[in-house]
Every structure is written in structure tokens, then in C-alpha cells.
Amino acid sequence: MKKSKDFNEYLIEKLHDPKKAVAYLNAVLEDCKDGSEESQQLLLLAFKMVAQAQGGMSEVAKRADLGRESLYKTLSKRGNPKLSTLTALAKAMGFDFRFSLSSKK
């Protein structure tokens, strides 16, 4: 019987594709508009999963000019990253932050 992959392995495999990674981060960001602690944890987990898929934590930390341990701490449940850390992380993975007009006013 073939052993099935766990969800994290499956997700990381899918997030190797930069287009899928961007779509995933945008979807999570859309769900995190309320600013709750749970939303922040969800967004940090999404960044962590994408970082793992886009070269691994050590490689992404190096490209972002961050320490590996610092990156793990930043993306942990208790992480509270600065905007500069998130933008450096996004840039290291080849992504940009953008704003768009909301359909809700």
C-alpha cells in the first residue's frame, strides 16, 4: 500500500511553483484582514511554508540577509515581525507587496 504524504509535504511541493506560492499568500492575506492574533499566526505560517518551498529556511534567510534562527523565530506562532523583515523575506523569494482597491467601502 502506498504511503500518503502529509499535508505539509503536499503543500510545500505545490508551493515550489512561484505562481501558486503568490496565489497562496494572497489568499491567506485576504483571510487575515481582521488583524486578529489568529490571523497573524496564519499569515506567518503561510510565509514559513512558502519559504520552505522556495529554497528552504536557511537559503531564504541568507537571501533575505537574515539569520536562520531569527527567521524561524520571526515566523513562529509568537513571531511579531517588522514590516522590513516581511518585505525582505518577500523580496528574497522573488515576490512584491502590492496594494489594490477593495471592492468593499
ABEGO torsion letter per residue (X at the ends): XBBBBBAAAAAAAAAABAAAAAAAAAAAAAAAAAGBAAAAAAAAAAAAAAAAAAGEAAAAAAAAGBBAAAAAAAABAABBBBAAAAAAAAAAAGBBBBBBBBABX
